[in-house]
Amino acid sequence: MASSGTTQAHDVPFDGKSVYICKVPVLDPSFYSLSEAEAAFFKATTGIPDDEELKTHILMAQENAYNVAPYPCIYRFGFLRTRISKQPIYEDIIRIGRERKDAVFLDIGCCFATDARRVATDGFPAHNIVASDLKNEFLELSHILFRTSKDTWPAHFVPGDALDPEMLSVVPPARGPKQEPLPDLSTLTSLNPLHGHCSVINAAAFFHLFDEEKQLHLARALAGLLSPEPGSIICGVQCGKKEKSTFTQLIDGTQYDLFAHSEKSWEEMWDGMVFEKGEVQVRVEWEKADHKAEFLWWSITRL
């Protein structure tokens, strides 16, 4: 693995625009870390029991992903964090997978699909899991990281741009009992056949990649995918602020213009603008992780 350093400046796509990369850091393995629980998870899912062998394997997967896109979550090993397991409603998510017939779990903006792998490990049927990302390479790299193949991992990967209506169109939230049968997940080429079928949608580190208008668009698009059955969930975590605002953040040499909702504005968007008032329960928790990072942990549950 290369030592710490920088490459020349260039641009990368971001939110339909170009984001100027001042310096792209060369990967630094000193950022690598796994908690005891994370180490146990990756040892179980990769079948690699040795700590050093596991680290070498993960660094290889990281390098391959960084060549696809030099994202901060790749550089700082954010893809190793099973964020969904930290959700207060996590047990509800797993219970849905175990008890609800034809429950579908969608992991959107999934990167390596680490959250999808985690829920499968904890009991959500893998054959009813759909993972989606803009870059098809990440979905292929998920097999490399977790040492699986299309034959050994029965979940379904659907690459595409969530802002493209051919991939994900906006329809009103489904209401009343489900009538259409669940589509054959193995034949999916877009997310549109899943309208009204997703029991759980996970959108971790996803919404803050877009401006306020696109966040509302994507919220409405995801709402159209959600099952009308009470208890169905959309959840995630993203950059947040005490007062909603657009802010500039320099992350590992890259300058990002991000829009962050507040607890209040996030709740108002979902309960009244996306769903009819009183149709969902919105839980939002603001977290200041350190002197710079601020996050919203949230879940939307159909009543």
Beta strands, then each sheet from edge to edge (+ up, - down):
strand 1: 10-14
strand 2: 17-21
strand 3: 104-108
strand 4: 129-132
strand 5: 156-157
strand 6: 198-204
strand 7: 233-239
strand 8: 245-251
strand 9: 254-260
strand 10: 280-288
strand 11: 294-302
sheet 1: 1+ 2-
sheet 2: 5+ 4+ 3+ 6+ 7+ 11- 10+
sheet 3: 8+ 9-
end
